[in-house]
Structure formats: structure tokens, C-alpha cells
Amino acid sequence: MQKLPNNIFPLSDLELIEKYKKSKNKEIVGELFKRYSGFCFSICLKYFKNKELAQEAVLIIFGDLIDKLLIYEVSNFKSWLHSVCRNHCLLYFRNLKQEEKLFANYSNDLKIFMEKDEDFHLSSEKKEIEIEKLKNCISLIKQEQKLCVELFYLQSKSYVEIAQITGFSLKEVKSFLQNGKRNLKICMEKNERQ
């Protein structure tokens, strides 16, 4: 890791960004974090109305800045950062709505798994057999998928909570849930044909 130059503190935000683009020294982004983490936190808190979610968002946003600052041309860092923070928060809520839809779809899929008769009623014996098949299929999927599926569907944890519990990134959680759901469906359909 490169050492942070001593003469960086009096530099403007744009000078820091230029220096970062040339050196790719992540410590320079750390200086921007020192200057603007409070600003970013207040924006996120306004949207989330939850201190922990806002703090987590700040860390994610500044983690993403490591790559974004190399890509984007920034003429006013504070204004640009405000947009980045706002967009991050709005994307979170959009994903939350998608998560709720996914849960609703999973609930519907589970009902479909459980519905065999034309009347959509199963005897308690048949329901127990279906539950056993589902438990068996859950045990067959990859450990990461199993963990995420159980936390999301059985314990009603959010993507963010699952990421905190497991240490997976939000993208990994989403991927494990999607793949786990797909693999469960395939397994249940295979059991149905047997």
C-alpha cells in the first residue's frame, strides 16, 4: 500500500481526485471519506431514517467510489457525491420492492408446489410428504444458497441483514437467493415426476 503524501491535506477535492486517478492510491479516497462521510451519512439518514442502514450505506458508497472516481469526470465533488448517495438510497428501495415481489413469487411457487389436487387441497399426509420433499431439496442445494434461502424465506431477513449475518456482499446474497430458488424449483419438479 502506498503511503499517503503529507502535502495532500490542503488540496481541493478536485486536486485529490486527479491525484487519485494518477496514483490509484486508495488512501486519497480515505481523505475524501474524512471530509464527506458526515455529509453522505446525513443524506442516507434522510432516506433510510435508520442510523445503522445509513452508516452501512456510507461504507458501501465510499467503497464504490474507489472504482467510480477512476471512471467518471467530476467537476463538483460535493454535488456529484450528493447524487451518488441519493441514487444509492433510491436503488436500495427499488431492490427492496423487488425483494418483496420475489418473496411473494416464492410464496406462490411454494403454494404451487403444495397444490396437487384440482380442488387445490391436499390431505395432511400429502402435505407432510411435500414438506419432506421440500426439506430434502433444501438440503441438496449449495450451502451458501441454503443459508440465504433459510434466512430470507424462513426467518424473513432482508438482503442487508443476510449480508451482515453471512458476510456475503449484497450481490452475492441476491445471486444465492435467485439460484437457490431456481434449484429448489428444479428439484421439486424432478421429485414430482418420480
TAPEVEN-V620435 format. One record per backbone hydrogen bond with DSSP energy under -1.0 kcal/mol. CO is the residue of the C=O (numbers start at 0). NH is the residue of the N-H. E is the energy in kcal/mol with one decimal. If there is no record, write none. Layout:
# TAPEVEN-V620435
{{CO:NH:E} {CO:NH:E}}
This chain:
# TAPEVEN-V620435
{{4:7:-1.1} {7:10:-1.4} {11:15:-2.4} {12:16:-2.4} {13:17:-2.3} {14:18:-2.4} {15:19:-2.6} {16:20:-2.6} {17:21:-1.8} {18:22:-2.6} {19:23:-3.5} {24:27:-1.9} {25:29:-1.5} {26:30:-1.3} {27:31:-1.6} {28:32:-2.2} {29:33:-2.2} {30:34:-1.9} {31:35:-2.4} {32:36:-2.4} {35:39:-2.7} {36:40:-2.7} {37:41:-2.2} {38:42:-1.6} {39:43:-2.4} {40:44:-2.9} {41:45:-1.6} {42:46:-1.3} {43:47:-3.3} {44:48:-2.5} {49:53:-2.3} {50:54:-2.6} {51:55:-2.5} {52:56:-2.4} {53:57:-2.1} {54:58:-1.8} {55:59:-2.2} {56:60:-3.1} {57:61:-2.6} {58:62:-1.9} {59:63:-2.4} {60:64:-1.5} {63:66:-1.1} {63:67:-2.5} {64:68:-2.6} {67:71:-2.9} {75:79:-2.6} {76:80:-3.4} {77:81:-2.0} {78:82:-1.8} {79:83:-2.3} {80:84:-2.9} {81:85:-2.5} {82:86:-2.8} {83:87:-2.2} {84:88:-2.2} {85:89:-2.6} {86:90:-2.5} {87:91:-2.0} {88:92:-2.0} {89:93:-2.2} {90:94:-2.7} {91:95:-2.1} {92:96:-2.0} {93:97:-2.0} {94:98:-2.6} {95:99:-2.2} {96:100:-2.1} {97:101:-2.7} {98:102:-2.5} {99:103:-2.3} {100:104:-2.9} {101:105:-2.7} {102:106:-2.6} {103:107:-2.3} {104:108:-3.0} {105:109:-2.9} {106:110:-2.1} {107:111:-2.5} {108:112:-2.7} {109:113:-2.0} {110:114:-1.6} {116:119:-1.4} {122:126:-2.5} {123:127:-2.2} {124:128:-1.8} {125:129:-2.5} {126:130:-2.7} {127:131:-2.3} {128:132:-2.3} {129:133:-2.6} {130:134:-2.7} {131:135:-2.5} {132:136:-2.6} {133:137:-2.6} {134:138:-2.0} {136:140:-1.0} {141:145:-3.0} {142:146:-2.7} {143:147:-2.2} {144:148:-3.0} {145:149:-2.7} {146:150:-2.4} {147:151:-2.6} {148:152:-2.8} {149:153:-1.2} {149:154:-1.4} {150:156:-2.6} {157:161:-2.7} {158:162:-2.6} {159:163:-2.3} {160:164:-2.6} {161:165:-3.0} {162:166:-2.4} {168:172:-2.5} {169:173:-2.4} {170:174:-2.4} {171:175:-3.3} {172:176:-2.4} {173:177:-2.5} {174:178:-2.9} {175:179:-2.5} {176:180:-2.7} {177:181:-2.3} {178:182:-2.7} {179:183:-2.4} {180:184:-2.3} {181:185:-2.4} {182:186:-2.4} {183:187:-2.8} {184:188:-2.4} {185:189:-2.3} {186:190:-2.5} {187:191:-1.8} {188:192:-1.4}}
